[in-house]
Every structure is written in C-alpha cells, then in structure tokens.
Amino acid sequence: MLNSNALSALYHGTIESLPNLKEISIHSNPIRCDCVIRWINMNKTNIRFMEPDSLFCVDPPEFQGQNVR
C-alpha cells in the first residue's frame, strides 16, 4: 500500500527486488509519466495494480490527467 505518498515514480528495479510482491497500490500519487514508469505498460511484470483506474499522470503537462495504464 503506497497510495497517497507523494511518489512521482516507481522504478522497475525496485519491483524486481521484491520477488514475492503480488500486488501494489500506488494510486493517488503525483506520477510523472516518463520513461521511468513506462515499464508498467510494457507487460514486464505480473504485479497486480490495485485500483488502476485511479492512477493518473500529473507530469509532463501533455499527459496530465491521463490514466497511467
């Protein structure tokens, strides 16, 4: 449960270092939608994202308000 923690990114390496992680909640964070977070949409993980419809980009401006997934 990492929702509402002012996280702007979640690195793929961080997820890979937690082999037993099955699901994660990162909604309600100011996610910067750049190359760091791109792995979420590249099918490079089996992690289930809780409340994926509540995960929005805040930066860069051209992606503000768009769903991360």
C-alpha positions as CSV (number, residue, x, y, z in Angstrom):
1,M,0.0,0.0,0.0
2,L,1.9,3.0,-1.3
3,N,-1.1,5.1,-2.3
4,S,-1.2,8.8,-1.3
5,N,2.5,9.0,-0.5
6,A,3.7,11.8,-2.9
7,L,5.5,9.2,-5.1
8,S,6.3,10.5,-8.6
9,A,7.8,7.3,-9.9
10,L,8.1,3.6,-9.2
11,Y,11.3,2.1,-10.6
12,H,11.1,-1.4,-12.3
13,G,14.3,-2.3,-10.4
14,T,12.5,-1.7,-7.1
15,I,9.7,-4.1,-8.1
16,E,12.2,-6.7,-9.3
17,S,14.0,-6.6,-5.9
18,L,10.7,-7.8,-4.3
19,P,10.2,-11.2,-5.8
20,N,7.3,-12.1,-3.5
21,L,5.3,-9.0,-4.3
22,K,2.0,-9.9,-5.9
23,E,0.0,-6.6,-5.9
24,I,0.6,-3.0,-5.2
25,S,-1.4,0.1,-4.6
26,I,0.2,3.4,-5.9
27,H,-2.9,5.4,-6.8
28,S,-3.3,9.0,-5.6
29,N,0.3,9.8,-6.2
30,P,1.6,12.5,-8.5
31,I,3.0,10.1,-11.1
32,R,5.4,11.5,-13.7
33,C,4.7,9.6,-16.9
34,D,8.1,9.3,-18.4
35,C,10.5,6.5,-19.2
36,V,10.9,5.6,-15.6
37,I,7.3,4.5,-15.2
38,R,7.0,3.2,-18.8
39,W,7.6,-0.5,-17.7
40,I,4.0,-0.6,-16.2
41,N,2.6,-0.6,-19.8
42,M,5.2,-2.9,-21.3
43,N,3.9,-6.2,-19.7
44,K,7.2,-6.6,-17.9
45,T,5.6,-7.5,-14.6
46,N,3.0,-9.9,-13.2
47,I,2.2,-7.4,-10.4
48,R,-1.5,-6.6,-10.0
49,F,-2.1,-2.9,-9.6
50,M,-4.9,-2.2,-7.1
51,E,-7.4,0.5,-8.3
52,P,-5.6,1.0,-11.7
53,D,-8.4,3.3,-12.8
54,S,-7.3,5.8,-10.1
55,L,-3.7,6.0,-11.3
56,F,-3.2,9.3,-13.2
57,C,-0.3,11.2,-14.7
58,V,0.5,14.7,-13.4
59,D,3.6,15.4,-15.5
60,P,4.6,16.2,-18.1
61,P,1.8,18.6,-18.9
62,E,0.8,16.9,-22.1
63,F,-0.1,13.7,-20.1
64,Q,-1.7,15.4,-17.1
65,G,-4.9,13.7,-16.1
66,Q,-4.4,10.7,-18.4
67,N,-4.6,7.2,-16.9
68,V,-1.1,5.7,-16.4
69,R,-2.2,2.4,-17.7
